[in-house]
């Protein structure tokens, strides 16, 4: 497993070397295997209890998915942790408060930044992006200390140095910098709409909380961005969209604030990653492996495959012609893609429709072939029925089969 993770970090380091800035989106997901409870050894410490009090066979995954900040293209994992809680007893609230962060599961947020700093080249700016669970004072300080920036959604109404005022009070009195429109896709009962947002931002200095047990600075200077939907665009019965973000990036203009909001919106990429590896794609929730150690390896491989599928979809939709196919494919796979392309295009040289429109060797060029291998798509970029994650996964599976067949046919099968 260590060798596998090491190779992931090396791949990510190579892929991001040409970037000036990467967003490292991190979050945690749980995989529960109580459905095979009777087949799992009760003493297998690679599994453990989950978020449900009755669960005893769960594993947790905390990836940091590196995206090119300029176009959102997934480039690999700068950190990946897979663990189970074993037979460790649950900690009570009082016990958690008196435990050092290095001994808590929340340390994963800082560990992710440390791994990112170690394996991504120094010339690349690195921004750790997280949700409200990432709002830990010690983690923010540690992230800066190891050479990364942070952009997180605030969950704690922290105390500032300005007359000991709370963060919410300061942002409430900050002037409105501008209003802007935010298209929203319906989800979980929310309707499709265009939200009208008010934007505020200011520099603040946070005071270290009394609960911080580690040696951390007494004060931390950050920029706070507050964006909230105006009442007139909120449908009846729904709550307004509201984000309060904390970042180490300097925010002195509306353009910089809106850029940070755009970066934070890319955080949803990791939610797509979790959907792809779970029920929507690789069906990890339905895996039947009884050994926790083996299950962890399967999970790791599924996450790698899911990242590559997501890279194909992003490159296809954004038409990223400058991205080479070799960040995802091997030389052998690229050779196979070149060989099968003529069979996917119209035979008549006069026909211009249904041909691969992308520069040969680019990632969109490879994505087009993969989508065509899956079937059910016309090959036209203007087609409204665009290939999704499942199509790219199916096409990739067929490429793997063809590549294997070509390799076997080139072997001397009669040789002892």
Buried (B, 14 or more C-beta within 10 A) or exposed (E): EEEEBEEBBEBBBBBBEBBEBBBBBBBBBBBBBBEBEEEBEEEBEBBBBBEEEEBBBBBBBBBBBBBBBEBBBBBBBBBBBBBBBEEEEEBEEEEEEEEEBEEBBBBBBBBBBBBBBEBBEEEBBBBBBBBEBBBBBBBBBBBBBBBBBBBBBBBBEBBBBEEEBBBBEBBEEBEEBEEBEBEBEEEEEEEEBEBBBBBBBBEBEBBBEEEBBEEBBEEBEBBBBBBBBEEEBBEEEEEBBEBBBBBBBEBEEBEBBBBBBEBBEBBEBBEBBBBBBBEBBBEBEEBEBBBBEEBBBBBBEBBBBBBBBBBBBBBBBBBBBEBBBBBBBEEEBBEBBBEBBEEBBEEEEEEEEEBBBBEEEBBBBBBBBBBBBBEEBEBEEEEEEBBBBEBBBBBBBBBEEBBEEBEEEEEEEEEE
